[in-house]
Amino acid sequence: GRTFAFHVTMSTPTPSSLRAITHSAGAAAAGHSSGELDDSSTPAPPPRTSNVVNQLAALVRKRIHNMDYLRRVHTGSVFWMNSVLITHDDLRAFCRKNVNLMEKRTEHWFFLGISMAPLLAIDSSHEFVRGLAQLLEEYEYYFSNAAVQGMKRFMAWTSSGHVGPEEIRPTIHKTMGSVVYEFLRTRNIPIELDFLQVVVPLCELLTSVYQRFMEER
């Protein structure tokens, strides 16, 4: 049957996918600001920063294409892996058979979406990347198990911690012993979330987020 095709419901890129890009973007910015492109009296190899930027651009273009493909798969407009057309009824039937898993996943993605959308209004590219990296750190912490949360709390910065203006160093922050969230937004949801009404807009949002990496501001 079609059960193999429903792996698509697990295929939306996770925050770890975005984390790789924010890390690379931060490394490229750091390389530029640290003077690695300065001329010298001796021959130098090709700038590492330029290579990082080119690799990052190629990765972002691939992710944009993948997000558009996943969006179209979930709307039933293209075949998954050129083999199966998955309808809304198919997806909802799968969600009903895996209620606990899909309710949890849908809620996680909903919180990610409502937290990530405001970042697109940030004009500065540096602040956008910093905000995105910090959001992913907070998202990972919030939905981690107790052991991971305990380790991150132990390493968390207090409110007196300071990061230089050019640094992108996401970490958990705490004040008076309690974790505080700068970008993650969570809500009490009085109704059941619909998987399709969450995943399709999330794919569109992630496409916009990836496109920001291709802009110069």
Buried (B, 14 or more C-beta within 10 A) or exposed (E): EBEEBBEBBEBBBBBEBBBEBBBBBBBBBBBBEEEEEEEEEEEEEEBEBBEBBEEBEEBBBEBBEBBBBBBBBBBBEBEBEEEBEBEEEBBBEBBEEBEEEBBEBBBBBBBBBBBBBEBBEBEEBBEBBBBBBBBBBBBBBBBEEEEEBEEBBEEBBEEEEEEEEEEBEBBBBBEEEEBEBEBBBEEEEEEEBEBBEBBBBBBBBBBBBBBBBEEEE
